Amino acid sequence: MAAINQYPMPPATADLATTWAFLEEGVDHIMTKLQTGVSYSKYMSLYTVAYNYCTSSKMPSSASAEMSVAGRSGANLMGSDLYNNLIRYFVQHLRQLKDHSDTLQNEPLLKYYAGEWDRYTTGANYINRLFTYLNRHWVKRERDEGRKGVYPVYTLALVQWRSNFFLHIQGKQSKLAGAILRLIELQRNGETIDQGLVKKVVDSFVSLGIDETDLNKASLENYKEHFEVPFLDATEAYYKHESEKFLAENTVSDYLRKAEERLKEEEDRVERYLHTTTRKLLINKCEHVLVRAHSDLMWESFQSLLDYDKDEDLQRMYSLLSRIPEGLEPLRKKFEEHVKKAGLAAVAKLVGTDSSAVDALDPKAYVDALLEVHTKSSETVNRSFKGEAGFVASLDKACREFVNRNAATGTSSSRSPELLAKHADALLRKNNKVAEEGDLEGALNRVMVIFKYLEEKDVFQSFYSTKLSKRLIHGVSASDEAEASMISKLKEACGFEYTNKLQRMFTDMSLSKDLTDSFKERMEQNHTDMDINFSVMVLGTNFWPLNPPKDGFIVPTDIQLTYDRFQKYYQTKHSGRKLTWLWNYSKNELRTNYLNQKYILMTSAYQMAVLLQYNNNDTLSLDELATATNVSKELLTQVLQPLVKSRILISEETDQYDLNPNFKSKKIRVNLNQPIKAEVKAESSDVLKTVDEDRKYVIQATIVRIMKARKTMKNQPLIQEVISQISQRFTPKIPDIKKAIDTLLEKEYIERVESTRDTFAYVA
């Protein structure tokens, strides 16, 4: 360690001049030659001399004596003398730095400044500890008494650096900050710079900020005034010029990449050498110049990116425009319109120009076309727009539009629900390819995707329940598990009430099986003449969408006995219940005994009634068959068509039907039970009539439920509340709601409040 021996250690009673001469020599060595070292004994000598002088109580000078009149002791005045000498030392020391800095600029200036800053602050730290006693007592007391211009020694060193050196350099056209900004610009232009140097100088800007009211709190005023403000202005000017020039020479896609890179660079810049508080202001400034200033151009090019499926560019555009509050809304609107057009175009392509193709539209092709548009658009939302809620809402809105109103639906609001229900029916039937391939669950999930967008969900429910009833009656369901899965999905989407009837159908089927088994068991016990294999389904009128036959029907004598016995058996088990036989849904199997080859004919109840007449006749006229079966001639003609077409009966004369003794078929089991066209057409109209009827009761029930909860309500809010509650199932029409209100007024469920025209009260 190098020693400092010019002045011997003064005694405790030494005067200011002797004391300061010793201290100044040590202070200067620490500030300028610290690298040569300071011995521990010398350091302690300096500390002791400073301590002794501060604790001395003598009154050194007349000038000081005048000050003592204010009531201060000599010890306080000693502290003042030392403090003032330190100030004079720092001012003189910094004058030399100023002179040298005037000859430098740009990077050399920064290197000189950073080197001197390191040396100066390190020395000031040591000196601060030398004058610990001064800081703890004299400085603290002065500040406690409100003298804000007095600082601990280290802070005093910073204050002097700022006033006598930092501001001197900055005063000349912000020479120091300008040098930093030029380096940053070089880096933005792709050159390599000394980032450590920039960080050191920028950190000094922060360190020089002093909060006069609380020295323990950091103040960023100096940093903001001398660096941050000019830095942000320079950033704005740089990127304004660059972005305009780049867009003039490149595509928007190229610009998106460039802007994304620049924003990342600026984020990194904060991490490397700027104060963290600058991040928000810097990024906001960059977003304004790079994104907001060119947002119109981005919005205009968005459609082109969608049309050509430019996923990466869409991701970048979303990422950039999401940075500004107004950035995404124009994209959401354009995306919604794009999806809507794609959906309408897909259906229009499917339908073609032939208007008759609408009626013959394949439900699977229709649903697949809708799903294709939804799937593609949904992938775009998730991949390019990160599943953002606004884009999800735009997708849903567009899908709701093209699913319910397109070239296939025309003006009908029931067409989409009907086609979707038919598609679901095809999926859930036996011998369906999807079921065989094992992806039935996935196919049902896709049905639910479109179901979500249906406005008339009650229409779907009615068609679905009608199709389900046929599957259950004819035993053609792919599996009970698949049926249960679909009902579970509908229940999850619309609630228990929506699927209650569907679930009751399965209950009835299970009960009917048990009923058939117990009936057979009873018959086997009591009768030995039961040669007919018989099963029955007893279905609740309120749950099954089945219409009783409009035509009369004479039960053939061959099954009369079994028919009577079951009627009687059922009444003994359930007295008071009325059975209505649905012959139009019944089916039979007849065995031929009049041919060399025995065949099994699968027939409807009406076809069975016709064929059984030929047990006693070889030829019968239409009139005779109508009389024998009590079936109308119009229906009977349709019933006979499959029998004639299959050559079981021969009709060589008008309205005359002969049994064909030479009937032949490649199949042993011959299916004659084909759907009657009139019934197929009637099905759709019957479903829609049922829907209209059900809606009346749903609206009435909803009004009563609302009024029971609210007690009184004005007309308009009541209508709005009804629409709000029902719109998940269907979109109610205001005239229908008004009719329902009038009906409930007549039935006295609600009443008008006296002296008001549009307020209703609930009648308990």
Secondary structure as GFF3:
##gff-version 3
##sequence-region A 1 764
A	DSSP	alpha_helix	16	32	.	.	.	ID=ss1
A	DSSP	three_ten_helix	34	36	.	.	.	ID=ss2
A	DSSP	alpha_helix	40	55	.	.	.	ID=ss3
A	DSSP	alpha_helix	62	68	.	.	.	ID=ss4
A	DSSP	alpha_helix	74	101	.	.	.	ID=ss5
A	DSSP	alpha_helix	106	130	.	.	.	ID=ss6
A	DSSP	alpha_helix	132	133	.	.	.	ID=ss7
A	DSSP	pi_helix	134	139	.	.	.	ID=ss8
A	DSSP	alpha_helix	140	144	.	.	.	ID=ss9
A	DSSP	alpha_helix	153	161	.	.	.	ID=ss10
A	DSSP	pi_helix	162	166	.	.	.	ID=ss11
A	DSSP	alpha_helix	167	171	.	.	.	ID=ss12
A	DSSP	alpha_helix	175	188	.	.	.	ID=ss13
A	DSSP	alpha_helix	195	207	.	.	.	ID=ss14
A	DSSP	alpha_helix	221	223	.	.	.	ID=ss15
A	DSSP	pi_helix	224	228	.	.	.	ID=ss16
A	DSSP	alpha_helix	229	249	.	.	.	ID=ss17
A	DSSP	alpha_helix	252	273	.	.	.	ID=ss18
A	DSSP	alpha_helix	278	290	.	.	.	ID=ss19
A	DSSP	three_ten_helix	292	294	.	.	.	ID=ss20
A	DSSP	alpha_helix	295	307	.	.	.	ID=ss21
A	DSSP	alpha_helix	311	321	.	.	.	ID=ss22
A	DSSP	alpha_helix	329	351	.	.	.	ID=ss23
A	DSSP	three_ten_helix	355	357	.	.	.	ID=ss24
A	DSSP	alpha_helix	363	384	.	.	.	ID=ss25
A	DSSP	alpha_helix	389	404	.	.	.	ID=ss26
A	DSSP	alpha_helix	415	427	.	.	.	ID=ss27
A	DSSP	alpha_helix	433	437	.	.	.	ID=ss28
A	DSSP	alpha_helix	440	451	.	.	.	ID=ss29
A	DSSP	alpha_helix	457	474	.	.	.	ID=ss30
A	DSSP	alpha_helix	480	494	.	.	.	ID=ss31
A	DSSP	alpha_helix	496	526	.	.	.	ID=ss32
A	DSSP	alpha_helix	557	573	.	.	.	ID=ss33
A	DSSP	beta_strand	587	591	.	.	.	ID=ss34
A	DSSP	beta_strand	600	604	.	.	.	ID=ss35
A	DSSP	alpha_helix	605	612	.	.	.	ID=ss36
A	DSSP	three_ten_helix	613	615	.	.	.	ID=ss37
A	DSSP	beta_strand	619	621	.	.	.	ID=ss38
A	DSSP	alpha_helix	622	629	.	.	.	ID=ss39
A	DSSP	alpha_helix	633	645	.	.	.	ID=ss40
A	DSSP	beta_strand	649	653	.	.	.	ID=ss41
A	DSSP	beta_strand	656	659	.	.	.	ID=ss42
A	DSSP	beta_strand	669	671	.	.	.	ID=ss43
A	DSSP	alpha_helix	677	710	.	.	.	ID=ss44
A	DSSP	beta_strand	712	714	.	.	.	ID=ss45
A	DSSP	alpha_helix	715	726	.	.	.	ID=ss46
A	DSSP	alpha_helix	734	746	.	.	.	ID=ss47
A	DSSP	beta_strand	750	752	.	.	.	ID=ss48
A	DSSP	beta_strand	759	762	.	.	.	ID=ss49
###
